[in-house]
């Protein structure tokens, strides 16, 4: 996979692309990441990429010409382009999975008051990472890159992404590590039992209970597997006793 980021601040990505799992995936050739400096496409002497909004108002708006020239310099037939925008479709794990199947994704990062609205129709999608406003799209693009790259084959141990929160419509069960007793706070006995079927049952139960408590919206939408249904019925039976 190839990821191209269009930004005014490529220097913000230095640590991100050289550290931990992301750094290793790039080094191992699982993904290639390149940056396009939008300012390089400005025509005037001062390399302006933004101007005042028509109709008045605060701040500066990023101009069509440098942004679209930058975009067109990297777009190919296989590219999937996304504009980072608080007014976009809200990003999800399902979207990360879908993007991990693409050959080339382009992430267009705004700054200031955002983009001239005529740019919107030149990208495949506007994407928001949540209902809040960031200074620029760089952090949003890193969120997308991180969540996609870790799903690529070879980036992390196979199978370890499949049981995680949001993968199957539920939040992940609680995890523990050594020591089994930390200053009197003990790990649930079942996890030390070595009884795999019972551990699986406990984990599914915790996953269902946690999702219902923390994210009732997700719980409502979730279609339980027959196994989850069996465990959920058991929980309800216990509650009624
Ligand atoms: N004036 C814009 C509005 O009210 O919708 C906000 C512009 S914001 C200050 C500047 C840039 O940050 C945006 O163009 C976008 O690229 C990025 N950005 C801000 N919040 C974002 C979010 N929640 N998701 C994705 N990108 C975001």
Boltz pocket constraint, residues with backbone or C-beta under 6 A from the ligand:
constraints:
  - pocket:
      binder: B
      contacts: [[A, 83], [A, 84], [A, 85], [A, 86], [A, 87], [A, 108], [A, 109], [A, 110], [A, 111], [A, 112], [A, 113], [A, 114], [A, 115], [A, 127], [A, 128], [A, 129], [A, 130], [A, 131], [A, 132], [A, 133], [A, 134], [A, 135], [A, 136], [A, 137], [A, 138], [A, 140]]
      max_distance: 6.0
